[in-house]
Every structure is written in C-alpha cells, then in structure tokens.
Amino acid sequence: ASSEGAPRRMHEPTRVFALRHGQTAWNAERRIQGQLDVPLDDTGRWQAARLAQALAEEGLAAIYSSDLQRAHATALALAATTGLAVSTQVALRERFFGCFEGTTFAEIEQRWPEDALRWRRREAGFGPGGGEPLAAFHARSVAAVTQLAARHPGQAIAIVAHGGVLDCLHRAAMRVALDAPRSWQLGNASINRLLYTGEVWTVVGWNDAAHLEGRGAAGTV
C-alpha cells in the first residue's frame, strides 16, 4: 500500500543527511566552480563510493541532488548502494559567482581586489560580476532543502549539494549571521546530519569524514 494515504504525525522530524559532492580537480586547485559543470576527479569518485557505503544502511527514503555533475555523480553512487532513484533539483546548485567562476582565489585577489574584499566581508547584497547576491543564494538554498525535508516527516533523506549550500544550511540551523566568519568545515563527501521538525533545523553532527580515512584528507575548499 502506498504510504501517501497513511496518516502521518506531521511533527515527526525528518532526518537529513546533507552531503557535499566529492572532490574535483578545481577543488584541489582552489578554483571557483560556482555553476560551471566540473566533473569529479579520481579522488572524488573514490570519496563518492566510500560515502555511499557509509550511508547504505541508513534507511534512506529519497535522494535529492543538484543537477551539476559533481553532485549528481556523487548521488548516483549512493543510489547504487540503496536502490533509490536520484531526483535532481536545480535549486540545489552552488551559488552563481559571475566573473569569479573559473578563477583561483589568488587570481580574484589580483584582478578584482575591491570585489574580493566585499566577498571576504560576506556582504549580503553583493554578487561578484553579475553573480548571485549572498542573501538571495542563502534564501534559495535554505528554502530548497526545507521544502524537500518537509515532504518526508518521520523519514531519512539525502541531499547532495555543494559547499555553499551546506554553509547556508548550517547557518540557518545554528542561527549564525550571514556575515559571520565560517568556523566549521565543509569537506568533500563529508556527512552532515540534521533534523527538521517542520519548524526548525537542528544540527546533529557536522563534517563527519571517518569513512574517508585512508586516502588523505577530504578537500575543504
């Protein structure tokens, strides 16, 4: 029988595994990807496989992923171990970084020093070179994940996205201001555990990378 017709207690929390994609060559080079569609590298594919093994027995009800291939390929590895399909969501894409996309952190500092300063200050209304303003990106990311979590009270789901999306989610759950410096890690293919109660987000565990031991540290760019 379909679970759609079964009564649900809507206050039951949704367990959310918020996952960053595996490493890409651009992560290793500290190069801004944004919405450019960069594939996983060899390390990233290994990380995705280890991540999939780590979550295989978590009883996931659904897998949602950004449509960018670095996230989608990571999600497909999880789909292979769970038998679930991957639902791609454009709203889970990384922030659009405008003219910064494709450049390294060092190049940004050299070519656009004033914009680089505004970026480091985390100005809410700033979008580099026609890119997405931080406040708009935060609103998009949190709304997208919240909408997905709300579909699954009492269940567990995986959200495979990007460092920026996870940063927004962490800030929303921990009530951290948009312009506050980041003090938490966002490792490639790390596991971040949250609960969504229908009203609030709570962080249960963050940046768990125990499943990646044995092949160097996960990237944090």
C-alpha positions in Angstrom: 0.0 0.0 0.0 1.2 3.5 -0.7 2.5 5.5 2.2 0.9 8.6 0.8 -2.5 7.6 2.1 -1.3 6.6 5.5 -1.8 9.1 8.4 1.3 10.8 9.5 2.2 12.8 12.6 3.5 15.9 10.9 5.6 16.8 13.9 7.8 13.8 13.4 11.3 15.0 12.4 12.9 14.4 9.1 16.5 13.1 9.3 18.5 14.8 6.7 22.0 13.8 5.5 23.3 16.9 3.9 26.3 15.8 1.7 28.8 17.8 -0.3 30.0 16.3 -3.6 33.3 14.5 -3.9 36.5 16.3 -4.9 37.1 17.8 -8.3 40.4 19.0 -9.9 39.2 22.5 -9.3 38.7 21.9 -5.6 42.3 20.8 -5.4 43.4 23.9 -7.3 41.3 26.2 -5.1 39.5 27.4 -8.3 35.9 28.7 -8.1 33.4 26.4 -9.7 30.1 28.0 -8.9 27.6 26.7 -11.5 30.3 25.6 -14.0 29.8 21.9 -14.5 33.1 20.4 -13.4 33.3 16.5 -13.0 34.7 14.6 -10.1 38.3 13.6 -10.2 39.7 10.2 -9.3 39.8 11.1 -5.6 36.2 12.4 -5.8 34.9 9.2 -7.3 36.7 7.2 -4.6 35.1 9.5 -2.0 31.7 9.1 -3.5 32.0 5.3 -3.3 33.0 5.5 0.3 30.2 7.9 1.2 27.7 5.5 -0.5 29.0 2.6 1.6 28.8 4.7 4.8 25.1 5.5 4.2 23.9 2.3 2.7 22.2 1.1 5.9 20.7 4.4 7.0 17.2 3.5 5.6 17.0 6.5 3.3 13.6 7.2 1.7 14.8 9.5 -1.0 17.9 11.0 -2.6 17.9 14.6 -3.9 20.8 16.2 -5.8 21.9 19.3 -7.5 21.9 18.8 -11.3 25.5 19.7 -11.6 27.5 16.6 -12.4 29.9 16.7 -9.5 26.9 16.4 -7.1 24.8 14.2 -9.4 27.7 11.6 -9.8 28.1 11.6 -6.0 24.4 11.0 -5.6 24.4 8.2 -8.2 27.0 6.3 -6.2 24.6 6.4 -3.2 21.7 5.4 -5.5 23.7 2.3 -6.5 24.0 1.1 -2.8 20.5 1.9 -1.8 18.4 1.1 -4.9 16.8 4.5 -4.8 16.5 6.9 -7.8 18.1 10.3 -7.7 15.8 13.4 -8.0 17.8 16.3 -9.5 16.9 19.8 -8.2 18.2 22.9 -10.0 17.5 24.9 -6.7 20.3 22.9 -5.0 23.0 24.3 -7.3 26.0 26.1 -6.0 26.0 29.9 -5.9 26.5 31.6 -9.2 29.7 33.5 -8.8 29.6 35.6 -12.0 33.1 36.7 -13.2 34.7 34.8 -10.3 33.8 31.4 -11.9 36.8 29.6 -13.3 39.4 31.7 -11.4 41.6 30.8 -8.4 41.4 32.6 -5.1 44.7 34.2 -5.8 43.5 35.5 -9.3 40.4 37.0 -7.7 42.6 38.9 -5.2 44.8 40.2 -8.0 42.2 41.0 -10.7 39.3 42.3 -8.5 40.7 43.5 -5.2 37.7 45.6 -4.2 35.2 42.8 -5.1 37.4 40.3 -3.3 37.2 42.4 -0.2 33.4 42.6 -0.4 33.3 38.8 -0.9 35.5 38.2 2.1 33.3 40.5 4.2 30.3 38.4 3.2 28.2 41.4 2.2 24.6 40.2 1.9 23.7 42.2 -1.2 27.0 41.6 -3.1 27.2 39.3 -6.2 30.5 39.3 -7.9 30.4 40.4 -11.6 26.7 39.9 -12.1 26.7 36.8 -9.8 24.1 35.8 -7.2 23.9 38.0 -4.2 24.7 36.2 -1.0 21.4 36.9 0.7 19.5 35.6 -2.4 21.6 32.5 -2.5 21.1 31.8 1.2 17.3 32.2 0.8 17.3 29.9 -2.3 19.4 27.2 -0.6 17.5 27.0 2.7 14.1 27.2 1.0 15.0 24.4 -1.3 16.3 22.0 1.4 13.4 22.9 3.7 10.8 22.1 1.0 12.4 18.7 0.4 12.7 17.9 4.1 9.0 18.8 4.6 8.0 16.1 2.2 9.4 13.3 4.5 8.3 13.6 8.1 9.5 10.6 10.1 11.8 9.6 7.3 15.5 9.9 6.4 16.7 11.6 3.2 20.0 12.5 1.5 20.6 15.9 0.0 23.7 16.0 -2.3 24.8 19.6 -3.0 27.7 22.0 -2.7 29.8 23.7 0.0 28.0 27.0 -0.3 24.5 25.3 0.0 25.7 23.4 3.1 27.2 26.6 4.6 23.8 28.3 4.3 22.0 25.3 5.9 24.5 25.3 8.8 24.0 29.0 9.4 20.2 28.6 9.3 20.3 25.7 11.8 22.8 27.3 14.1 21.3 30.8 13.9 24.6 32.2 12.6 24.6 35.5 10.8 25.3 35.6 7.1 28.3 37.9 7.5 29.9 35.9 10.4 33.2 34.2 9.5 33.0 30.5 8.9 34.3 28.4 11.8 33.1 25.0 10.5 34.5 22.6 7.9 32.8 21.7 4.6 34.8 18.7 3.5 34.2 17.0 0.1 32.0 13.9 0.6 31.7 14.5 4.4 28.5 13.6 6.2 26.4 16.3 7.9 23.4 15.2 10.0 20.5 17.4 10.7 16.9 17.2 11.9 14.0 19.2 10.5 10.9 19.3 12.8 8.6 21.2 10.4 9.5 24.4 12.1 13.2 24.5 12.9 16.5 22.9 11.8 18.9 21.4 14.2 22.5 20.2 13.6 23.1 16.7 15.0 26.6 16.2 13.6 28.8 18.0 11.2 31.7 17.2 8.8 32.0 13.5 9.6 34.8 12.2 7.4 35.6 9.0 9.2 34.6 7.0 6.1 37.3 8.8 4.1 40.2 7.8 6.2 43.0 6.0 4.3 43.3 8.2 1.2 44.3 11.6 2.5 42.1 14.4 3.9 38.9 15.4 2.2 39.1 18.7 0.5 37.6 21.8 2.3 37.7 24.4 -0.5 
